[in-house]
C-alpha cells in the first residue's frame, strides 16, 4: 500500500482524487493548497495543508501528485524529490525547452526517485491500438499525420485564473494548456520531427499575452508530413482529431474512437476509449490507467511509465512553433 498526497486543488485535482480512491493499493493521506478556502473541498477525512513541505514532513507520503499552475511544476517537483518523495506531475512537464531539459537532467541525477508525467492520452485505448498497428509494420510507414484541436474558452477562463494568460506563469496559450496532448501524440505516433514552420495568433480580444490559435506544418525525420491546428476560438469544444496516413492504410481517431478509413470513405471501427462519467469529455478516462501504471512501477522497481525525459519533446515542439512564428521561417526541432 502506497501513501499519496495531492499538491494543488484546482480543476484537475478531483480526477486525481478519483483515480487514487479507485486504486486499492493507494491511500490518500494529505491534500494541499495555498488557499485556505479549499479546505472544504478536501476529501472527507483527509488532512488539509496550506504548505506542501509541512504536509510532506507530517504525513510522509510515498508520492505527491503535482496539480499546480505550470510555473510551479518543476520547482515543486524537484523540491519534493529532494525530500525523498516520488513525483507524479500533471502536464506540461515544463514551461519551455530549457526548463524541460534541466528537469530531465535532474531526473537522471536522482535515479532513486520516480518522476512520472501525466500525458495520459498516450494510454487511451484508441491511441494504444493505433500505435500497435503502426509499430507492427503491417500497413507500412507513416507518410502523413494531422492533429486538430477545435475548442473554445470564454474570457472568464483567464479572469478566474490570471496565471493562464501570461508567459511568465503559463509558458504559452492554447498549445501548452489545451493541445500539448495532441502534439505529444503526433510525435508518439509519427516519430521524431525534423523541422516546423508555423504561425500563431490571437483571434480573441481577451487581453491575454499568449496565443489562442496556431497552425503548423511538421516535417518528420522519415519524410512524413504533418499538420497541426489548434484554437480556443471555436464556438464550442469539439472532438480532437488525429488522422494518420500510412503507405497502405488511413486511420482516424475522432470522438475517442479509432477508425480505419476505406478508399470509399467508409469507417471501420477498430477501438473505442473507455469513458469516465461525470467529467469533461476531453479529459478522457486514462488518468487512472496512467496513475496505476506509475504506482505499479514503484512496487516492482520497473521503468515502465512516462518519464520526464519522455515528455521533453512536447515542449521542444511548442518552442519550435513559437520560434518559427516569430521568425517567419521553418526551424529545426
RODO-2510 file (C-alpha; in nm, 4 decimals, decimal comma):
residues 333
     n   res          X          Y          Z
     1     x     0,0000     0,0000     0,0000
     2     x     0,1449     0,3366    -0,1073
     3     x     0,0578     0,6695     0,0508
     4     x    -0,0270     0,9596    -0,1807
     5     x    -0,0706     1,3335    -0,1310
     6     x    -0,2001     1,5944    -0,3754
     7     x    -0,0490     1,9428    -0,4078
     8     x    -0,2862     2,1905    -0,5702
     9     x    -0,6655     2,1695    -0,5668
    10     x    -0,7590     2,3242    -0,8990
    11     x    -0,9867     2,1813    -1,1679
    12     x    -0,7751     1,8717    -1,2349
    13     x    -0,7315     1,7625    -0,8720
    14     x    -1,0672     1,5768    -0,8480
    15     x    -0,9541     1,3498    -1,1342
    16     x    -0,6511     1,2519    -0,9270
    17     x    -0,8630     1,2090    -0,6138
    18     x    -1,0914     0,9704    -0,8021
    19     x    -0,8033     0,7710    -0,9507
    20     x    -0,6423     0,7337    -0,6084
    21     x    -0,9734     0,6332    -0,4476
    22     x    -1,0370     0,3703    -0,7169
    23     x    -0,6966     0,2083    -0,6652
    24     x    -0,6937    -0,0318    -0,3702
    25     x    -0,3154    -0,0048    -0,3486
    26     x    -0,3112     0,3716    -0,2818
    27     x    -0,4222     0,5691     0,0227
    28     x    -0,4696     0,9468     0,0098
    29     x    -0,3053     1,0855     0,3249
    30     x    -0,2961     1,4605     0,2578
    31     x    -0,4013     1,7448     0,0300
    32     x    -0,2569     2,0930    -0,0004
    33     x    -0,3463     2,4314    -0,1443
    34     x    -0,2339     2,7824    -0,0552
    35     x    -0,5996     2,8938    -0,0496
    36     x    -0,7463     2,8183     0,2915
    37     x    -1,0946     2,8193     0,1344
    38     x    -1,0091     2,4964    -0,0472
    39     x    -1,0189     2,3111     0,2829
    40     x    -1,3921     2,2488     0,2331
    41     x    -1,3166     2,0709    -0,0976
    42     x    -1,0747     1,8228     0,0551
    43     x    -1,1923     1,4606     0,0507
    44     x    -1,3603     1,3661     0,3768
    45     x    -1,1214     1,2630     0,6490
    46     x    -0,8071     1,3674     0,4585
    47     x    -0,5805     1,6238     0,6345
    48     x    -0,5578     1,9619     0,4599
    49     x    -0,2451     2,1783     0,4498
    50     x    -0,1505     2,5158     0,3042
    51     x     0,2252     2,4378     0,2998
    52     x     0,3306     2,1380     0,0916
    53     x     0,6643     2,0964     0,2704
    54     x     0,4864     2,0790     0,6036
    55     x     0,2462     1,8252     0,4573
    56     x     0,5311     1,6059     0,3314
    57     x     0,7058     1,6188     0,6712
    58     x     0,3881     1,5377     0,8652
    59     x     0,2090     1,2719     0,6585
    60     x     0,5210     1,1265     0,4894
    61     x     0,3655     1,0302     0,1534
    62     x     0,5388     0,7938    -0,0861
    63     x     0,4185     1,0038    -0,3801
    64     x     0,2991     1,3591    -0,4322
    65     x     0,0702     1,4459    -0,7225
    66     x     0,1551     1,7900    -0,8615
    67     x    -0,1660     1,9642    -0,9761
    68     x    -0,0365     2,3209    -0,9736
    69     x    -0,0093     2,6087    -1,2243
    70     x     0,2549     2,5471    -1,4899
    71     x     0,5272     2,7660    -1,3440
    72     x     0,5298     2,5590    -1,0244
    73     x     0,5557     2,2129    -1,1826
    74     x     0,9337     2,1914    -1,1975
    75     x     1,0351     2,3707    -0,8746
    76     x     0,7811     2,1882    -0,6567
    77     x     0,8538     1,8519    -0,8219
    78     x     1,2260     1,8949    -0,7660
    79     x     1,1829     2,0067    -0,4048
    80     x     0,9596     1,7087    -0,3285
    81     x     1,2167     1,4792    -0,4874
    82     x     1,4894     1,6335    -0,2721
    83     x     1,2729     1,5481     0,0281
    84     x     1,2804     1,1836    -0,0848
    85     x     0,9281     1,1648    -0,2286
    86     x     0,8307     1,0218    -0,5672
    87     x     0,6523     1,2637    -0,8010
    88     x     0,3571     1,2314    -1,0376
    89     x     0,3258     1,5651    -1,2197
    90     x     0,0466     1,6998    -1,4367
    91     x     0,1232     1,8326    -1,7847
    92     x     0,3055     2,0295    -1,9068
    93     x     0,6387     1,8881    -1,7962
    94     x     0,7907     2,2383    -1,8003
    95     x     0,7425     2,5949    -1,9213
    96     x     0,9968     2,5880    -2,2036
    97     x     1,2683     2,3789    -2,3687
    98     x     1,5451     2,4919    -2,1323
    99     x     1,3464     2,4162    -1,8181
   100     x     1,2328     2,0808    -1,9599
   101     x     1,5890     1,9760    -2,0391
   102     x     1,7095     2,0811    -1,6942
   103     x     1,4235     1,8823    -1,5366
   104     x     1,5245     1,5765    -1,7400
   105     x     1,8832     1,6177    -1,6199
   106     x     1,7538     1,6443    -1,2613
   107     x     1,5617     1,3204    -1,3132
   108     x     1,8733     1,1460    -1,4431
   109     x     2,0699     1,2685    -1,1405
   110     x     1,8098     1,1236    -0,8985
   111     x     1,7506     0,7668    -1,0238
   112     x     1,6189     0,6569    -0,6845
   113     x     1,3170     0,8885    -0,7264
   114     x     1,0450     0,8012    -0,9769
   115     x     0,9095     1,1070    -1,1617
   116     x     0,6029     1,0401    -1,3764
   117     x     0,4449     1,2911    -1,6135
   118     x     0,0726     1,2952    -1,6869
   119     x     0,0408     1,2831    -2,0636
   120     x    -0,2453     1,0410    -2,0148
   121     x    -0,3764     1,0382    -2,3713
   122     x    -0,0958     0,8023    -2,4695
   123     x    -0,2857     0,5486    -2,2578
   124     x    -0,6174     0,5933    -2,4414
   125     x    -0,7242     0,2607    -2,5872
   126     x    -0,7604     0,4139    -2,9346
   127     x    -0,4048     0,5517    -2,9249
   128     x    -0,2576     0,2298    -2,7868
   129     x    -0,4218     0,0295    -3,0680
   130     x    -0,3107     0,2739    -3,3383
   131     x     0,0448     0,2687    -3,2018
   132     x     0,0398    -0,1121    -3,2173
   133     x    -0,0778    -0,1072    -3,5786
   134     x     0,1889     0,1434    -3,6808
   135     x     0,4686    -0,0372    -3,4994
   136     x     0,3664    -0,3733    -3,6479
   137     x     0,4686    -0,2547    -3,9953
   138     x     0,1624    -0,4255    -4,1411
   139     x     0,0485    -0,1062    -4,3107
   140     x     0,3884     0,0380    -4,3953
   141     x     0,5497     0,3564    -4,2732
   142     x     0,3637     0,6693    -4,1649
   143     x     0,3527     0,9174    -4,4549
   144     x     0,1285     1,1854    -4,3068
   145     x    -0,0360     1,2875    -3,9814
   146     x    -0,2795     1,5609    -3,8845
   147     x    -0,3853     1,6767    -3,5393
   148     x    -0,6679     1,9252    -3,4803
   149     x    -0,7984     2,0731    -3,1551
   150     x    -1,1095     2,2897    -3,2177
   151     x    -1,2005     2,4133    -2,8706
   152     x    -1,3460     2,7201    -2,7018
   153     x    -1,2569     2,9036    -2,3827
   154     x    -1,4535     3,2024    -2,2594
   155     x    -1,2800     3,5149    -2,1299
   156     x    -1,3738     3,4189    -1,7742
   157     x    -1,1415     3,1188    -1,8060
   158     x    -0,8470     3,3598    -1,7874
   159     x    -1,0069     3,6041    -1,5452
   160     x    -1,0645     3,3464    -1,2713
   161     x    -0,7075     3,2149    -1,3034
   162     x    -0,4969     3,5034    -1,4415
   163     x    -0,1775     3,2926    -1,4493
   164     x    -0,3184     3,1108    -1,7529
   165     x    -0,2831     3,4063    -1,9887
   166     x     0,0735     3,5077    -1,9046
   167     x     0,4050     3,3940    -2,0497
   168     x     0,5772     3,4081    -1,7120
   169     x     0,3345     3,1745    -1,5370
   170     x     0,1727     2,9668    -1,8151
   171     x     0,4552     2,9418    -2,0682
   172     x     0,2116     2,9801    -2,3568
   173     x    -0,1525     2,9560    -2,4533
   174     x    -0,3614     2,7045    -2,6422
   175     x    -0,0643     2,4787    -2,7136
   176     x     0,0880     2,4254    -2,3704
   177     x    -0,2508     2,4342    -2,1966
   178     x    -0,5094     2,2709    -2,4238
   179     x    -0,3297     2,0891    -2,7061
   180     x     0,0016     1,9676    -2,5652
   181     x    -0,1506     1,6180    -2,5603
   182     x    -0,2190     1,6291    -2,9338
   183     x     0,1326     1,7466    -3,0172
   184     x     0,2698     1,4714    -2,7950
   185     x     0,0601     1,2109    -2,9761
   186     x     0,1723     1,3333    -3,3181
   187     x     0,5324     1,2757    -3,2112
   188     x     0,4427     0,9494    -3,0327
   189     x     0,2750     0,8090    -3,3450
   190     x     0,4766     0,9728    -3,6219
   191     x     0,8262     0,9579    -3,4760
   192     x     1,0937     1,2278    -3,4462
   193     x     1,0209     1,5671    -3,6027
   194     x     1,2968     1,7374    -3,8022
   195     x     1,1509     2,0790    -3,8832
   196     x     0,8492     2,3012    -3,8167
   197     x     0,7008     2,6012    -3,9986
   198     x     0,4210     2,7712    -3,8048
   199     x     0,2110     3,0760    -3,7298
   200     x     0,0434     3,1689    -3,4030
   201     x    -0,2249     3,4313    -3,3447
   202     x    -0,4728     3,5882    -3,1081
   203     x    -0,8185     3,5737    -3,2627
   204     x    -0,9967     3,6563    -2,9377
   205     x    -0,9892     4,0016    -2,7802
   206     x    -0,9210     3,8745    -2,4293
   207     x    -0,6233     4,0951    -2,3471
   208     x    -0,4019     3,7942    -2,2722
   209     x    -0,0335     3,7688    -2,3612
   210     x    -0,0344     3,4183    -2,5074
   211     x    -0,1611     3,2626    -2,8302
   212     x    -0,5157     3,1334    -2,8707
   213     x    -0,4701     2,9850    -3,2197
   214     x    -0,1899     2,8040    -3,4041
   215     x    -0,1277     2,6397    -3,7404
   216     x     0,1894     2,4398    -3,8036
   217     x     0,3432     2,2153    -4,0668
   218     x     0,5721     1,9436    -3,9326
   219     x     0,8352     1,7572    -4,1319
   220     x     0,9194     1,4236    -3,9715
   221     x     1,2596     1,2560    -3,9803
   222     x     1,1256     0,9789    -4,2043
   223     x     0,9973     1,2348    -4,4574
   224     x     0,6334     1,2239    -4,3475
   225     x     0,4368     1,5486    -4,3478
   226     x     0,2275     1,6687    -4,0558
   227     x    -0,0275     1,9430    -3,9973
   228     x    -0,1228     2,0688    -3,6509
   229     x    -0,4165     2,3057    -3,5991
   230     x    -0,5358     2,4229    -3,2579
   231     x    -0,7579     2,7004    -3,1294
   232     x    -0,9693     2,8029    -2,8338
   233     x    -1,1592     3,0473    -3,0575
   234     x    -1,4060     2,7852    -3,1796
   235     x    -1,7782     2,8187    -3,0979
   236     x    -1,7686     2,5125    -2,8685
   237     x    -1,5462     2,2229    -2,7635
   238     x    -1,5463     1,9718    -3,0473
   239     x    -1,3650     1,6415    -3,0751
   240     x    -0,9898     1,6340    -3,1106
   241     x    -0,8994     1,4523    -3,4309
   242     x    -0,5822     1,2667    -3,5224
   243     x    -0,5572     1,1370    -3,8766
   244     x    -0,2697     0,9086    -3,9786
   245     x    -0,1868     0,8036    -4,3336
   246     x     0,0450     0,5087    -4,3817
   247     x     0,1704     0,3561    -4,7038
   248     x    -0,1191     0,1106    -4,7162
   249     x    -0,3980     0,2495    -4,4951
   250     x    -0,5537     0,5550    -4,3359
   251     x    -0,6671     0,5805    -3,9744
   252     x    -0,8691     0,8389    -3,7846
   253     x    -0,9262     0,8979    -3,4151
   254     x    -1,2406     1,1077    -3,3678
   255     x    -1,4831     1,1254    -3,0759
   256     x    -1,2419     0,8933    -2,8896
   257     x    -1,2922     0,6171    -3,1457
   258     x    -1,0282     0,4723    -3,3779
   259     x    -1,1426     0,4022    -3,7335
   260     x    -0,9753     0,2561    -4,0390
   261     x    -1,0886     0,4638    -4,3360
   262     x    -1,1667     0,2770    -4,6577
   263     x    -1,0875     0,4024    -5,0067
   264     x    -1,4566     0,4877    -5,0431
   265     x    -1,4561     0,6907    -4,7208
   266     x    -1,6236     0,4197    -4,5134
   267     x    -1,5261     0,3863    -4,1471
   268     x    -1,4385     0,0578    -3,9799
   269     x    -1,4470     0,0880    -3,6012
   270     x    -1,1315    -0,0612    -3,4502
   271     x    -1,1273     0,0606    -3,0897
   272     x    -1,3212     0,2907    -2,8593
   273     x    -1,1834     0,4629    -2,5500
   274     x    -1,3218     0,3971    -2,2064
   275     x    -1,5405     0,6772    -2,0728
   276     x    -1,5164     0,8498    -1,7368
   277     x    -1,8683     0,9576    -1,6318
   278     x    -1,9140     1,2957    -1,4722
   279     x    -1,6045     1,4660    -1,6185
   280     x    -1,5276     1,6867    -1,9158
   281     x    -1,5195     1,4592    -2,2200
   282     x    -1,1753     1,5789    -2,3270
   283     x    -1,0135     1,4633    -2,0021
   284     x    -1,0667     1,1060    -2,1150
   285     x    -1,0520     0,8118    -1,8780
   286     x    -0,6813     0,7351    -1,8845
   287     x    -0,5619     0,9250    -1,5782
   288     x    -0,6465     0,6182    -1,3727
   289     x    -0,4582     0,3837    -1,6063
   290     x    -0,1500     0,6043    -1,6066
   291     x    -0,1541     0,6514    -1,2295
   292     x    -0,1981     0,2764    -1,1701
   293     x     0,0946     0,2056    -1,4018
   294     x     0,3141     0,4535    -1,2171
   295     x     0,2363     0,3011    -0,8772
   296     x     0,2932    -0,0469    -1,0158
   297     x     0,6401     0,0674    -1,1234
   298     x     0,7040     0,1812    -0,7672
   299     x     0,6110    -0,1650    -0,6431
   300     x     0,8188    -0,3677    -0,8873
   301     x     1,1002    -0,1199    -0,9499
   302     x     1,0390    -0,1072    -1,3247
   303     x     1,0863     0,1933    -1,5514
   304     x     0,7578     0,1304    -1,7336
   305     x     0,5932     0,4711    -1,7008
   306     x     0,6085     0,8119    -1,8706
   307     x     0,9287     0,9782    -1,7526
   308     x     1,0302     1,3446    -1,7577
   309     x     1,2648     1,2639    -2,0457
   310     x     0,9733     1,1210    -2,2465
   311     x     0,7774     1,4461    -2,2162
   312     x     1,0555     1,6875    -2,3163
   313     x     0,9767     1,6613    -2,6879
   314     x     0,6254     1,8026    -2,6390
   315     x     0,7816     2,1239    -2,5057
   316     x     1,0505     2,1306    -2,7752
   317     x     0,7751     2,1193    -3,0385
   318     x     0,5876     2,4062    -2,8733
   319     x     0,9015     2,6186    -2,8504
   320     x     0,9860     2,5470    -3,2145
   321     x     0,6390     2,6595    -3,3201
   322     x     0,6773     2,9873    -3,1309
   323     x     1,0255     3,0403    -3,2765
   324     x     0,9016     2,9776    -3,6303
   325     x     0,6042     3,2083    -3,5867
   326     x     0,8286     3,4861    -3,4606
   327     x     1,0940     3,4462    -3,7322
   328     x     0,8636     3,3625    -4,0217
   329     x     1,0884     3,0715    -4,1167
   330     x     1,0992     2,6981    -4,0646
   331     x     1,3086     2,5960    -3,7630
   332     x     1,4776     2,2748    -3,6579
   333     x     1,3328     2,0918    -3,3584
***
